[in-house]
Amino acid sequence: MEILKSERILCPCCMVEHEVKTVRLMEENIFKDEPVEYVVEYQFCERTGDFFEEEDQLEQNFLAMKNAYREKVGLLTTEQISEIRGKYGITQRNLSLLLGWGTKMIKRYEECQVQDPSHDMILRKLDSSPDWFLQLLEAGKERLSETAYKKCLANGMALLEDGA
């Protein structure tokens, strides 16, 4: 257990104001029938020996478990999906629209939901093929604003010219 910081708060475990430590440790869990190991952060009350999670830690720890699963089964992590979007300068919503996946699917993949293997393959193809992205962009340009279309077109063309 690694101690990251300590701060004086009203501890929800013992209901006493005292120094509560933020700690990092490895955790094992089962996700979709797969055992996964990942790094988590908790608050730790030394008075009771109990761990607890604040809301942001709960979300972060849950995402860490899902990303560990993704890595184990060979799917893109949330960060990798975000990086693909970043290459093209496209928003979550606009990429979802271009792919015909509804307006929030990429947002879900980056924030909580594990993508299915077929969507993962499409995202990987986008990552490796600026030419294919440009074809999708052209076919779906009516779904984007003119500004968004031009920005994505410029980024896609630059990647194509760079041989990315």
DSSP file (Angstrom, degrees, kcal/mol; ACC not computed):
  #  RESIDUE AA STRUCTURE BP1 BP2  ACC     N-H-->O    O-->H-N    N-H-->O    O-->H-N    TCO  KAPPA ALPHA  PHI   PSI    X-CA   Y-CA   Z-CA
    1    1 A M              0   0    0      0, 0.0     2,-0.5     0, 0.0    24,-0.2   0.000 360.0 360.0 360.0 123.9    0.0    0.0    0.0
    2    2 A E  E     -A   24   0A   0     22,-2.9    22,-2.7     0, 0.0     2,-0.6  -0.878 360.0-137.7-102.6 128.2    1.5    3.3   -1.1
    3    3 A I  E     +A   23   0A   0     -2,-0.5    20,-0.2    20,-0.2     3,-0.1  -0.765  22.1 178.1 -87.3 122.4    0.4    6.5    0.7
    4    4 A L  E     -     0   0A   0     18,-3.3     2,-0.3    -2,-0.6    19,-0.2   0.836  61.8 -26.4 -92.0 -39.5   -0.3    9.3   -1.7
    5    5 A K  E     -A   22   0A   0     17,-1.3    17,-2.9     2,-0.0     2,-0.4  -0.976  50.4-137.1-165.1 170.1   -1.4   12.0    0.7
    6    6 A S  E     +A   21   0A   0     -2,-0.3     2,-0.3    15,-0.3    15,-0.2  -0.999  23.0 172.5-139.0 134.3   -3.0   12.6    4.1
    7    7 A E  E     -A   20   0A   0     13,-2.4    13,-3.1    -2,-0.4     2,-0.6  -0.997  35.2-112.5-144.9 150.4   -5.6   15.2    4.9
    8    8 A R  E     +A   19   0A   0     -2,-0.3     2,-0.3    11,-0.3    11,-0.2  -0.708  54.1 143.1 -84.4 117.0   -7.8   16.1    7.9
    9    9 A I  E     -A   18   0A   0      9,-2.3     9,-2.2    -2,-0.6     2,-0.9  -0.912  61.5 -86.2-142.4 168.5  -11.4   15.4    7.2
   10   10 A L  E     -A   17   0A   0     -2,-0.3     7,-0.3     7,-0.3     9,-0.0  -0.751  52.6-136.2 -77.1 111.5  -14.5   14.1    8.9
   11   11 A C     >  -     0   0    0      5,-2.1     4,-2.1    -2,-0.9     5,-0.4  -0.565  10.6-153.9 -77.2 124.8  -14.0   10.3    8.4
   12   12 A P  T  4 S+     0   0    0      0, 0.0    -1,-0.1     0, 0.0    -2,-0.0   0.648  91.9  59.9 -72.7 -12.9  -17.2    8.5    7.3
   13   13 A C  T  4 S+     0   0    0      3,-0.1    38,-0.0     1,-0.1    -2,-0.0   0.916 126.2  10.8 -78.6 -44.7  -15.9    5.3    8.8
   14   14 A C  T  4 S-     0   0    0      2,-0.2    -1,-0.1    -3,-0.0     3,-0.1   0.471  92.7-128.1-114.6  -4.7  -15.5    6.4   12.4
   15   15 A M  S  < S+     0   0    0     -4,-2.1     2,-0.4     1,-0.2    -5,-0.1   0.820  70.7 119.2  58.2  34.7  -17.4    9.8   12.2
   16   16 A V        -     0   0    0     -5,-0.4    -5,-2.1    -7,-0.1     2,-0.6  -0.980  69.9-117.6-126.0 140.8  -14.4   11.6   13.8
   17   17 A E  E     +A   10   0A   0     -2,-0.4     2,-0.3    -7,-0.3    -7,-0.3  -0.692  61.4 122.9 -78.7 121.3  -12.4   14.4   12.2
   18   18 A H  E     -A    9   0A   0     -9,-2.2    -9,-2.3    -2,-0.6     2,-0.4  -0.943  67.9 -57.4-162.0 177.5   -8.8   13.1   11.8
   19   19 A E  E     -A    8   0A   0     -2,-0.3     2,-0.4   -11,-0.2    27,-0.4  -0.555  50.4-169.4 -70.1 122.6   -6.0   12.5    9.2
   20   20 A V  E     -A    7   0A   0    -13,-3.1   -13,-2.4    -2,-0.4     2,-0.3  -0.957  13.3-137.1-115.3 134.2   -7.3   10.2    6.5
   21   21 A K  E     -AB   6  44A   0     23,-1.8    23,-2.7    -2,-0.4     2,-0.6  -0.693   1.8-142.1 -94.8 141.0   -4.8    8.8    4.0
   22   22 A T  E     -AB   5  43A   0    -17,-2.9   -18,-3.3    -2,-0.3   -17,-1.3  -0.910  34.3-174.7 -94.1 124.3   -5.3    8.5    0.3
   23   23 A V  E     -AB   3  42A   0     19,-2.9    19,-2.2    -2,-0.6     2,-0.4  -0.860  22.2-148.5-125.8 155.7   -3.6    5.2   -0.7
   24   24 A R  E     +AB   2  41A   0    -22,-2.7   -22,-2.9    -2,-0.3     2,-0.3  -0.972  29.2 152.1-121.2 137.0   -2.9    3.3   -3.9
   25   25 A L  E     - B   0  40A   0     15,-2.1    15,-2.9    -2,-0.4     2,-0.3  -0.971  44.2 -94.3-155.1 168.6   -2.8   -0.5   -4.1
   26   26 A M  E     - B   0  39A   0     -2,-0.3     2,-0.4    13,-0.2    13,-0.2  -0.678  38.9-171.3 -87.9 142.2   -3.3   -3.4   -6.4
   27   27 A E  E     - B   0  38A   0     11,-2.8    11,-2.3    -2,-0.3     2,-0.4  -0.973  12.1-149.1-133.2 148.9   -6.6   -5.1   -6.5
   28   28 A E  E     + B   0  37A   0     -2,-0.4     2,-0.3     9,-0.2     9,-0.2  -0.932  26.6 155.0-116.4 143.3   -7.9   -8.3   -8.1
   29   29 A N  E     - B   0  36A   0      7,-2.4     7,-3.1    -2,-0.4     2,-0.5  -0.942  40.9-110.4-154.0 171.4  -11.4   -8.8   -9.4
   30   30 A I  E     + B   0  35A   0     -2,-0.3     2,-0.4     5,-0.2     3,-0.0  -0.964  32.2 177.4-111.3 125.7  -13.5  -10.7  -11.9
   31   31 A F  E >  S- B   0  34A   0      3,-2.7     3,-1.7    -2,-0.5    -2,-0.0  -0.990  73.1 -13.3-130.3 124.3  -14.9   -8.8  -14.8
   32   32 A K  T 3  S-     0   0    0     -2,-0.4    -1,-0.1     1,-0.3     0, 0.0   0.909 129.4 -54.5  50.1  47.9  -16.9  -10.6  -17.5
   33   33 A D  T 3  S+     0   0    0      1,-0.2    -1,-0.3    -3,-0.0    -3,-0.0   0.578 117.0 114.2  66.4  13.0  -15.6  -14.0  -16.2
   34   34 A E  E <   -B   31   0A   0     -3,-1.7    -3,-2.7     2,-0.0     2,-0.4  -0.951  66.3-130.3-114.3 128.2  -12.0  -12.8  -16.5
   35   35 A P  E     -B   30   0A   0      0, 0.0     2,-0.3     0, 0.0    -5,-0.2  -0.615  34.3-176.9 -72.4 132.4   -9.7  -12.3  -13.4
   36   36 A V  E     -B   29   0A   0     -7,-3.1    -7,-2.4    -2,-0.4     2,-0.4  -0.964  19.0-153.8-132.7 149.7   -8.0   -8.9  -13.7
   37   37 A E  E     +B   28   0A   0     -2,-0.3     2,-0.3    -9,-0.2    -9,-0.2  -0.977  27.6 154.2-122.8 135.7   -5.5   -7.1  -11.6
   38   38 A Y  E     -B   27   0A   0    -11,-2.3   -11,-2.8    -2,-0.4     2,-0.4  -0.972  43.7 -93.8-157.9 164.0   -5.3   -3.3  -11.5
   39   39 A V  E     -B   26   0A   0     -2,-0.3     2,-0.3   -13,-0.2   -13,-0.2  -0.708  42.0-178.8 -89.0 133.8   -4.3   -0.3   -9.5
   40   40 A V  E     -B   25   0A   0    -15,-2.9   -15,-2.1    -2,-0.4     2,-0.4  -0.874  18.8-141.3-127.4 161.3   -6.9    1.4   -7.3
   41   41 A E  E     +B   24   0A   0     -2,-0.3     2,-0.3    16,-0.2   -17,-0.2  -0.986  25.8 166.9-123.0 137.5   -7.0    4.4   -5.0
   42   42 A Y  E     -B   23   0A   0    -19,-2.2   -19,-2.9    -2,-0.4     2,-0.4  -0.889  37.4-112.8-135.7 167.2   -8.9    4.5   -1.7
   43   43 A Q  E     -BC  22  52A   0      9,-3.5     9,-2.3    -2,-0.3     2,-0.4  -0.823  35.6-152.3 -94.3 146.2   -9.2    6.6    1.4
   44   44 A F  E     -BC  21  51A   0    -23,-2.7   -23,-1.8    -2,-0.4     2,-0.7  -0.980  11.1-156.4-130.9 124.5   -8.0    4.8    4.5
   45   45 A C  E  >> - C   0  50A   0      5,-2.8     4,-2.3    -2,-0.4     5,-0.7  -0.874   3.0-167.8 -96.5 112.3   -9.1    5.3    8.1
   46   46 A E  T  45S+     0   0    0     -2,-0.7    -1,-0.1   -27,-0.4   -26,-0.1   0.772  84.2  64.1 -70.6 -25.1   -6.3    4.1   10.4
   47   47 A R  T  45S+     0   0    0      1,-0.2    -1,-0.2    -3,-0.1    -2,-0.0   0.888 121.7  17.9 -65.9 -39.3   -8.7    4.2   13.4
   48   48 A T  T  45S-     0   0    0     -3,-0.3    -2,-0.2     2,-0.2    -1,-0.2   0.602  97.7-125.6-106.5 -16.2  -10.9    1.5   12.0
   49   49 A G  T  <5 +     0   0    0     -4,-2.3     2,-0.3     1,-0.3    -3,-0.2   0.667  64.7 139.0  76.7  16.4   -8.6   -0.1    9.4
   50   50 A D  E   < -C   45   0A   0     -5,-0.7    -5,-2.8     2,-0.0     2,-0.3  -0.688  45.4-144.8 -99.7 148.3  -11.3    0.5    6.8
   51   51 A F  E     +C   44   0A   0     -2,-0.3     2,-0.3    -7,-0.2    -7,-0.2  -0.799  20.6 177.3-100.5 149.1  -11.0    1.6    3.2
   52   52 A F  E     -C   43   0A   0     -9,-2.3    -9,-3.5    -2,-0.3     2,-0.4  -0.984  19.6-132.3-148.1 158.5  -13.6    3.8    1.5
   53   53 A E        -     0   0    0     -2,-0.3     2,-0.2   -11,-0.2   -11,-0.1  -0.903   8.1-142.6-114.0 137.1  -14.0    5.5   -1.9
   54   54 A E     >  -     0   0    0     -2,-0.4     4,-2.5     1,-0.1     3,-0.3  -0.523  41.7 -98.2 -82.5 165.6  -15.0    9.0   -2.7
   55   55 A E  H  > S+     0   0    0      1,-0.3     4,-2.0     2,-0.2     5,-0.2   0.889 123.9  47.9 -57.3 -44.3  -17.2    9.4   -5.8
   56   56 A D  H  > S+     0   0    0      1,-0.2     4,-2.4     2,-0.2    -1,-0.3   0.863 112.0  50.8 -66.7 -33.6  -14.3   10.3   -8.2
   57   57 A Q  H  > S+     0   0    0     -3,-0.3     4,-3.1     2,-0.2     5,-0.3   0.885 106.5  55.0 -68.6 -38.1  -12.3    7.3   -6.8
   58   58 A L  H  X S+     0   0    0     -4,-2.5     4,-2.1     2,-0.2    -2,-0.2   0.936 112.1  42.9 -59.2 -47.3  -15.2    5.0   -7.4
   59   59 A E  H  X S+     0   0    0     -4,-2.0     4,-2.3     2,-0.2    -2,-0.2   0.921 115.8  48.6 -64.5 -44.9  -15.4    6.0  -11.0
   60   60 A Q  H  X S+     0   0    0     -4,-2.4     4,-2.2     1,-0.2    -2,-0.2   0.903 112.9  47.5 -63.1 -42.3  -11.6    5.9  -11.5
   61   61 A N  H  X S+     0   0    0     -4,-3.1     4,-2.0     2,-0.2    -1,-0.2   0.882 111.4  50.3 -68.2 -38.7  -11.3    2.5   -9.9
   62   62 A F  H  X S+     0   0    0     -4,-2.1     4,-2.0    -5,-0.3    -1,-0.2   0.909 111.8  48.0 -65.5 -41.6  -14.2    1.1  -11.9
   63   63 A L  H  X S+     0   0    0     -4,-2.3     4,-2.7     2,-0.2    -2,-0.2   0.880 108.2  55.2 -65.7 -38.4  -12.6    2.4  -15.1
   64   64 A A  H  X S+     0   0    0     -4,-2.2     4,-2.1     2,-0.2    -1,-0.2   0.898 107.9  49.6 -60.8 -40.4   -9.2    0.9  -14.1
   65   65 A M  H  X S+     0   0    0     -4,-2.0     4,-2.0     2,-0.2    -2,-0.2   0.924 112.3  47.1 -64.5 -43.8  -10.8   -2.5  -13.7
   66   66 A K  H  X S+     0   0    0     -4,-2.0     4,-2.7     1,-0.2    -2,-0.2   0.883 111.7  50.3 -67.1 -37.8  -12.5   -2.2  -17.2
   67   67 A N  H  X S+     0   0    0     -4,-2.7     4,-2.6     2,-0.2    -1,-0.2   0.872 108.1  53.3 -68.4 -35.3   -9.2   -1.1  -18.8
   68   68 A A  H  X S+     0   0    0     -4,-2.1     4,-2.2    -5,-0.2    -2,-0.2   0.909 110.9  47.5 -63.0 -40.8   -7.4   -4.0  -17.2
   69   69 A Y  H  X S+     0   0    0     -4,-2.0     4,-2.4     2,-0.2    -2,-0.2   0.940 110.2  52.1 -62.6 -47.6  -10.0   -6.3  -18.7
   70   70 A R  H  X>S+     0   0    0     -4,-2.7     5,-3.3     1,-0.2     4,-0.7   0.931 111.6  46.5 -55.7 -47.4   -9.6   -4.5  -22.1
   71   71 A E  H ><5S+     0   0    0     -4,-2.6     3,-0.7     3,-0.2    -1,-0.2   0.910 111.0  52.7 -62.3 -41.7   -5.9   -5.0  -22.1
   72   72 A K  H 3<5S+     0   0    0     -4,-2.2    -1,-0.2     1,-0.2    -2,-0.2   0.885 116.2  37.9 -63.1 -39.4   -6.2   -8.6  -21.0
   73   73 A V  H 3<5S-     0   0    0     -4,-2.4    -1,-0.2    -5,-0.1    -2,-0.2   0.379 119.1-105.0 -97.4   5.1   -8.6   -9.5  -23.9
   74   74 A G  T <<5S+     0   0    0     -4,-0.7     2,-0.3    -3,-0.7    -3,-0.2   0.786  71.3 138.1  83.5  28.4   -6.9   -7.3  -26.5
   75   75 A L      < -     0   0    0     -5,-3.3    -1,-0.3    -6,-0.2     2,-0.1  -0.709  60.6 -93.6-101.3 158.0   -9.3   -4.4  -26.7
   76   76 A L        -     0   0    0     -2,-0.3    39,-0.2     1,-0.1     2,-0.1  -0.410  41.2-126.4 -65.1 142.5   -8.4   -0.7  -27.0
   77   77 A T     >  -     0   0    0     -2,-0.1     4,-2.1     1,-0.1     5,-0.2  -0.364  27.1-102.1 -82.2 169.7   -8.3    1.1  -23.6
   78   78 A T  H  > S+     0   0    0      1,-0.2     4,-2.2     2,-0.2     5,-0.1   0.889 123.8  52.2 -59.3 -39.5  -10.3    4.3  -23.0
   79   79 A E  H  > S+     0   0    0      1,-0.2     4,-2.4     2,-0.2    -1,-0.2   0.897 107.7  51.1 -65.2 -40.3   -7.1    6.3  -23.4
   80   80 A Q  H  > S+     0   0    0      2,-0.2     4,-1.9     1,-0.2    -1,-0.2   0.887 109.3  50.1 -65.4 -38.9   -6.3    4.7  -26.8
   81   81 A I  H  X S+     0   0    0     -4,-2.1     4,-2.0     1,-0.2    -1,-0.2   0.928 111.5  49.0 -64.4 -43.6   -9.8    5.4  -28.1
   82   82 A S  H  X S+     0   0    0     -4,-2.2     4,-2.4     1,-0.2    -2,-0.2   0.886 108.9  53.2 -61.9 -39.5   -9.4    9.0  -27.0
   83   83 A E  H  X S+     0   0    0     -4,-2.4     4,-2.0     2,-0.2    -1,-0.2   0.873 105.7  53.8 -64.9 -37.2   -6.0    9.2  -28.7
   84   84 A I  H  X S+     0   0    0     -4,-1.9     4,-1.1     2,-0.2    -1,-0.2   0.946 110.8  46.0 -61.6 -47.8   -7.5    8.0  -32.0
   85   85 A R  H >X>S+     0   0    0     -4,-2.0     5,-1.8     1,-0.2     4,-1.0   0.913 109.4  55.9 -59.5 -42.3  -10.1   10.8  -31.8
   86   86 A G  H 3<5S+     0   0    0     -4,-2.4     3,-0.4     1,-0.2    -1,-0.2   0.854  99.0  60.7 -60.7 -36.4   -7.4   13.3  -30.9
   87   87 A K  H 3<5S+     0   0    0     -4,-2.0    -1,-0.2     1,-0.2    -2,-0.2   0.883 114.7  34.8 -56.5 -39.0   -5.4   12.4  -34.1
   88   88 A Y  H <<5S-     0   0    0     -4,-1.1    67,-0.3    -3,-0.6    68,-0.3   0.502 105.9-125.5 -96.7  -5.5   -8.3   13.5  -36.2
   89   89 A G  T  <5 +     0   0    0     -4,-1.0     2,-0.4    -3,-0.4    -3,-0.2   0.889  60.2 145.2  63.7  39.3   -9.5   16.3  -34.0
   90   90 A I      < -     0   0    0     -5,-1.8    -1,-0.2    62,-0.1    -2,-0.1  -0.880  46.8-122.7-115.0 142.5  -13.0   14.9  -33.8
   91   91 A T     >  -     0   0    0     -2,-0.4     4,-2.4    -3,-0.1     5,-0.2  -0.293  26.7-110.7 -75.4 163.4  -15.4   15.0  -30.9
   92   92 A Q  H  > S+     0   0    0      1,-0.2     4,-2.3     2,-0.2    14,-0.4   0.939 119.1  48.3 -56.4 -48.4  -16.9   12.0  -29.3
   93   93 A R  H  > S+     0   0    0      1,-0.2     4,-2.4     2,-0.2    -1,-0.2   0.927 111.8  47.7 -61.2 -47.8  -20.3   12.9  -30.6
   94   94 A N  H  > S+     0   0    0      1,-0.2     4,-2.7     2,-0.2    -1,-0.2   0.886 111.3  50.0 -66.4 -38.0  -19.1   13.5  -34.2
   95   95 A L  H  X S+     0   0    0     -4,-2.4     4,-2.2     2,-0.2    -1,-0.2   0.923 110.6  50.9 -65.5 -41.4  -17.1   10.3  -34.4
   96   96 A S  H  X>S+     0   0    0     -4,-2.3     5,-2.6    -5,-0.2     4,-0.7   0.917 111.7  48.2 -58.9 -42.8  -20.2    8.4  -33.1
   97   97 A L  H ><5S+     0   0    0     -4,-2.4     3,-0.8     1,-0.2    -2,-0.2   0.919 109.8  51.3 -65.0 -43.9  -22.3   10.1  -35.8
   98   98 A L  H 3<5S+     0   0    0     -4,-2.7    -1,-0.2     1,-0.3    -2,-0.2   0.888 112.9  46.0 -60.0 -38.4  -19.8    9.3  -38.6
   99   99 A L  H 3<5S-     0   0    0     -4,-2.2    -1,-0.3    -5,-0.2    -2,-0.2   0.571 111.0-122.2 -82.5  -8.1  -19.7    5.7  -37.6
  100  100 A G  T <<5S+     0   0    0     -3,-0.8    -3,-0.2    -4,-0.7    -2,-0.1   0.812  73.9 127.3  72.8  29.8  -23.5    5.5  -37.3
  101  101 A W  S   <S-     0   0    0     -5,-2.6     3,-0.2     1,-0.4     4,-0.2   0.257  75.4 -96.2-101.8  10.8  -23.3    4.4  -33.7
  102  102 A G        -     0   0    0     -6,-0.5     3,-0.4     1,-0.2    -1,-0.4  -0.217  48.1 -72.4  89.0 170.0  -25.7    6.9  -32.2
  103  103 A T  S    S+     0   0    0      1,-0.2    -7,-0.2     2,-0.1    -6,-0.2   0.676 124.1  35.6 -80.3 -16.7  -24.6   10.2  -30.5
  104  104 A K  S  > S+     0   0    0     -3,-0.2     4,-2.4    -8,-0.1    -1,-0.2   0.364  80.8 101.2-120.3   6.1  -23.1    8.8  -27.3
  105  105 A M  H  > S+     0   0    0     -3,-0.4     4,-2.4     1,-0.2     5,-0.2   0.919  86.9  45.3 -64.4 -45.0  -21.4    5.5  -28.1
  106  106 A I  H  > S+     0   0    0    -14,-0.4     4,-2.3    -4,-0.3    -1,-0.2   0.910 111.9  53.8 -64.9 -40.0  -17.8    6.8  -28.2
  107  107 A K  H  > S+     0   0    0      1,-0.2     4,-1.5     2,-0.2     5,-0.2   0.923 109.7  48.4 -56.7 -45.0  -18.5    8.8  -25.0
  108  108 A R  H  X>S+     0   0    0     -4,-2.4     4,-3.1     1,-0.2     5,-2.0   0.911 110.5  50.6 -62.9 -42.4  -19.6    5.6  -23.3
  109  109 A Y  H  <5S+     0   0    0     -4,-2.4    -1,-0.2     1,-0.2    -2,-0.2   0.863 114.1  44.5 -65.3 -34.4  -16.6    3.7  -24.6
  110  110 A E  H  <5S+     0   0    0     -4,-2.3    -1,-0.2    -5,-0.2    -2,-0.2   0.711 125.9  30.0 -81.4 -19.7  -14.2    6.4  -23.2
  111  111 A E  H  <5S-     0   0    0     -4,-1.5    -2,-0.2    -5,-0.2    -3,-0.2   0.700 134.3 -26.8-115.4 -24.2  -16.0    6.7  -19.9
  112  112 A C  T  <5S+     0   0    0     -4,-3.1     2,-0.2     1,-0.3    -3,-0.2   0.497  97.6  84.9-158.2 -46.0  -17.6    3.5  -18.8
  113  113 A Q      < -     0   0    0     -5,-2.0     2,-0.5    -8,-0.1    -1,-0.3  -0.526  64.3-128.7 -85.7 139.4  -18.7    0.8  -21.3
  114  114 A V        -     0   0    0     -2,-0.2    -5,-0.1     1,-0.1    -4,-0.1  -0.731  30.6-124.5 -84.0 127.9  -16.4   -1.9  -22.8
  115  115 A Q        -     0   0    0     -2,-0.5    -1,-0.1   -39,-0.2   -40,-0.0  -0.316  21.0-112.2 -71.4 153.3  -16.7   -1.9  -26.5
  116  116 A D     >  -     0   0    0      1,-0.1     4,-2.2   -41,-0.0     3,-0.4  -0.474  33.0-105.7 -79.7 159.9  -17.6   -5.1  -28.4
  117  117 A P  H  > S+     0   0    0      0, 0.0     4,-2.1     0, 0.0     5,-0.1   0.822 118.1  55.2 -58.1 -33.6  -14.8   -6.7  -30.6
  118  118 A S  H  > S+     0   0    0      2,-0.2     4,-1.6     1,-0.2     5,-0.1   0.912 110.3  44.9 -69.5 -39.5  -16.4   -5.6  -33.8
  119  119 A H  H  > S+     0   0    0     -3,-0.4     4,-2.4     2,-0.2    -1,-0.2   0.867 110.7  55.8 -68.0 -35.2  -16.5   -1.9  -32.8
  120  120 A D  H  X S+     0   0    0     -4,-2.2     4,-2.4     1,-0.2    -2,-0.2   0.905 105.5  51.4 -61.8 -41.3  -12.9   -2.3  -31.5
  121  121 A M  H  X S+     0   0    0     -4,-2.1     4,-2.1     1,-0.2    -1,-0.2   0.888 109.3  50.3 -64.0 -38.4  -11.8   -3.5  -34.9
  122  122 A I  H  X S+     0   0    0     -4,-1.6     4,-2.2     2,-0.2    -2,-0.2   0.917 110.6  49.1 -65.2 -43.2  -13.4   -0.5  -36.6
  123  123 A L  H  X S+     0   0    0     -4,-2.4     4,-2.1     1,-0.2    -2,-0.2   0.889 110.5  50.9 -63.8 -38.7  -11.7    1.9  -34.1
  124  124 A R  H  X S+     0   0    0     -4,-2.4     4,-1.9     2,-0.2    -1,-0.2   0.892 108.1  52.3 -65.2 -38.5   -8.3    0.1  -34.8
  125  125 A K  H  X S+     0   0    0     -4,-2.1     4,-1.4     1,-0.2    -2,-0.2   0.910 108.4  51.0 -64.1 -40.8   -8.9    0.6  -38.5
  126  126 A L  H  < S+     0   0    0     -4,-2.2     3,-0.3     1,-0.2    -1,-0.2   0.910 108.8  52.7 -58.7 -42.1   -9.5    4.3  -38.0
  127  127 A D  H  < S+     0   0    0     -4,-2.1    -1,-0.2     1,-0.2    -2,-0.2   0.873 118.2  34.6 -62.4 -38.1   -6.3    4.5  -36.0
  128  128 A S  H  < S+     0   0    0     -4,-1.9    -1,-0.2     1,-0.2    -2,-0.2   0.540 115.5  55.5 -97.3  -7.1   -4.2    2.9  -38.8
  129  129 A S     X  +     0   0    0     -4,-1.4     4,-2.0    -3,-0.3     3,-0.3  -0.709  43.2 170.4-135.2  85.1   -6.0    4.2  -41.9
  130  130 A P  H  > S+     0   0    0      0, 0.0     4,-2.6     0, 0.0     5,-0.2   0.837  86.6  61.1 -57.7 -31.2   -6.4    8.0  -42.3
  131  131 A D  H  > S+     0   0    0      2,-0.2     4,-1.8     1,-0.2     5,-0.1   0.919 104.7  46.2 -61.4 -43.8   -7.5    7.2  -45.9
  132  132 A W  H  > S+     0   0    0     -3,-0.3     4,-2.5     2,-0.2    -1,-0.2   0.895 110.5  53.6 -66.3 -40.0  -10.5    5.2  -44.5
  133  133 A F  H  X S+     0   0    0     -4,-2.0     4,-2.9     1,-0.2    -2,-0.2   0.926 107.8  50.8 -58.0 -44.5  -11.3    8.0  -42.0
  134  134 A L  H  X S+     0   0    0     -4,-2.6     4,-2.4     1,-0.2    -1,-0.2   0.863 108.8  51.6 -63.9 -35.1  -11.4   10.5  -44.9
  135  135 A Q  H  X S+     0   0    0     -4,-1.8     4,-2.4     2,-0.2    -1,-0.2   0.926 112.0  46.1 -65.4 -44.1  -13.8    8.2  -46.8
  136  136 A L  H  X S+     0   0    0     -4,-2.5     4,-1.9     2,-0.2    -2,-0.2   0.911 112.0  52.3 -61.8 -42.5  -16.0    8.0  -43.7
  137  137 A L  H  < S+     0   0    0     -4,-2.9     4,-0.3     1,-0.2    -2,-0.2   0.917 111.0  46.1 -61.5 -44.7  -15.8   11.7  -43.3
  138  138 A E  H >< S+     0   0    0     -4,-2.4     3,-0.9     1,-0.2     4,-0.2   0.914 113.1  49.4 -65.9 -42.4  -16.8   12.4  -46.9
  139  139 A A  H 3< S+     0   0    0     -4,-2.4    -1,-0.2     1,-0.2     3,-0.2   0.806 122.5  33.3 -67.4 -28.3  -19.7    9.9  -46.8
  140  140 A G  T >< S+     0   0    0     -4,-1.9     3,-2.2    -5,-0.2     4,-0.4   0.157  77.5 118.1-114.3  20.0  -21.0   11.4  -43.6
  141  141 A K  G X   +     0   0    0     -3,-0.9     3,-1.2    -4,-0.3    -1,-0.1   0.768  69.7  64.8 -63.2 -24.2  -20.1   15.1  -43.9
  142  142 A E  G 3  S+     0   0    0      1,-0.2    -1,-0.3    -4,-0.2    -2,-0.1   0.686  95.4  60.9 -70.3 -15.3  -23.8   16.1  -43.8
  143  143 A R  G <  S+     0   0    0     -3,-2.2     2,-0.3     2,-0.1    -1,-0.2   0.615 101.8  62.9 -83.7 -12.6  -23.9   14.8  -40.2
  144  144 A L  S <  S-     0   0    0     -3,-1.2     2,-0.1    -4,-0.4   -50,-0.0  -0.734  90.5-103.6-111.5 158.4  -21.2   17.3  -39.1
  145  145 A S     >  -     0   0    0     -2,-0.3     4,-2.7     1,-0.1     5,-0.2  -0.380  37.5-111.6 -69.1 160.5  -21.1   21.1  -39.0
  146  146 A E  H  > S+     0   0    0      1,-0.2     4,-2.5     2,-0.2     5,-0.2   0.895 119.0  51.3 -61.7 -39.9  -19.1   22.7  -41.7
  147  147 A T  H  > S+     0   0    0      2,-0.2     4,-2.2     1,-0.2    -1,-0.2   0.933 112.0  45.5 -63.0 -47.2  -16.4   23.8  -39.2
  148  148 A A  H  > S+     0   0    0      1,-0.2     4,-2.6     2,-0.2     5,-0.2   0.909 112.6  51.7 -63.8 -42.2  -16.1   20.3  -37.7
  149  149 A Y  H  X S+     0   0    0     -4,-2.7     4,-2.7     1,-0.2    -2,-0.2   0.940 111.0  46.8 -59.5 -48.6  -15.9   18.8  -41.2
  150  150 A K  H  X S+     0   0    0     -4,-2.5     4,-2.5     2,-0.2    -1,-0.2   0.893 112.4  50.2 -63.4 -40.4  -13.2   21.1  -42.3
  151  151 A K  H  X S+     0   0    0     -4,-2.2     4,-2.3     2,-0.2    -1,-0.2   0.944 114.0  44.1 -62.7 -48.3  -11.1   20.6  -39.1
  152  152 A C  H  X S+     0   0    0     -4,-2.6     4,-2.9     1,-0.2     5,-0.2   0.881 112.4  53.2 -65.2 -38.1  -11.4   16.8  -39.4
  153  153 A L  H  X S+     0   0    0     -4,-2.7     4,-2.6    -5,-0.2     5,-0.2   0.929 109.9  47.5 -62.4 -45.6  -10.6   16.9  -43.1
  154  154 A A  H  X S+     0   0    0     -4,-2.5     4,-2.3     2,-0.2    -2,-0.2   0.917 114.4  46.4 -62.9 -43.4   -7.5   19.0  -42.5
  155  155 A N  H  X S+     0   0    0     -4,-2.3     4,-2.2   -67,-0.3    -2,-0.2   0.916 113.8  48.3 -66.2 -42.5   -6.3   16.6  -39.7
  156  156 A G  H  X S+     0   0    0     -4,-2.9     4,-2.3   -68,-0.3    -2,-0.2   0.906 112.2  48.9 -63.6 -42.0   -7.0   13.5  -41.8
  157  157 A M  H  X S+     0   0    0     -4,-2.6     4,-2.6    -5,-0.2    -1,-0.2   0.908 110.0  51.8 -64.0 -41.9   -5.2   15.0  -44.8
  158  158 A A  H  X S+     0   0    0     -4,-2.3     4,-2.0    -5,-0.2    -2,-0.2   0.915 111.2  47.3 -61.9 -42.6   -2.2   15.9  -42.7
  159  159 A L  H  X>S+     0   0    0     -4,-2.2     5,-2.4     2,-0.2     4,-0.6   0.889 111.6  50.9 -65.0 -38.9   -2.0   12.3  -41.3
  160  160 A L  H ><5S+     0   0    0     -4,-2.3     3,-0.7     1,-0.2    -2,-0.2   0.913 111.5  47.4 -63.3 -43.5   -2.4   10.9  -44.8
  161  161 A E  H 3<5S+     0   0    0     -4,-2.6    -1,-0.2     1,-0.2    -2,-0.2   0.834 110.1  52.9 -67.7 -33.1    0.5   13.1  -46.0
  162  162 A D  H 3<5S-     0   0    0     -4,-2.0    -1,-0.2    -5,-0.2    -2,-0.2   0.582 112.8-120.7 -77.5 -10.2    2.6   12.2  -43.0
  163  163 A G  T <<5       0   0    0     -3,-0.7    -3,-0.2    -4,-0.6    -2,-0.1   0.729 360.0 360.0  78.1  21.4    2.1    8.5  -43.8
  164  164 A A      <       0   0    0     -5,-2.4    -4,-0.2    -6,-0.2    -5,-0.1   0.479 360.0 360.0 -74.6 360.0    0.5    7.8  -40.4
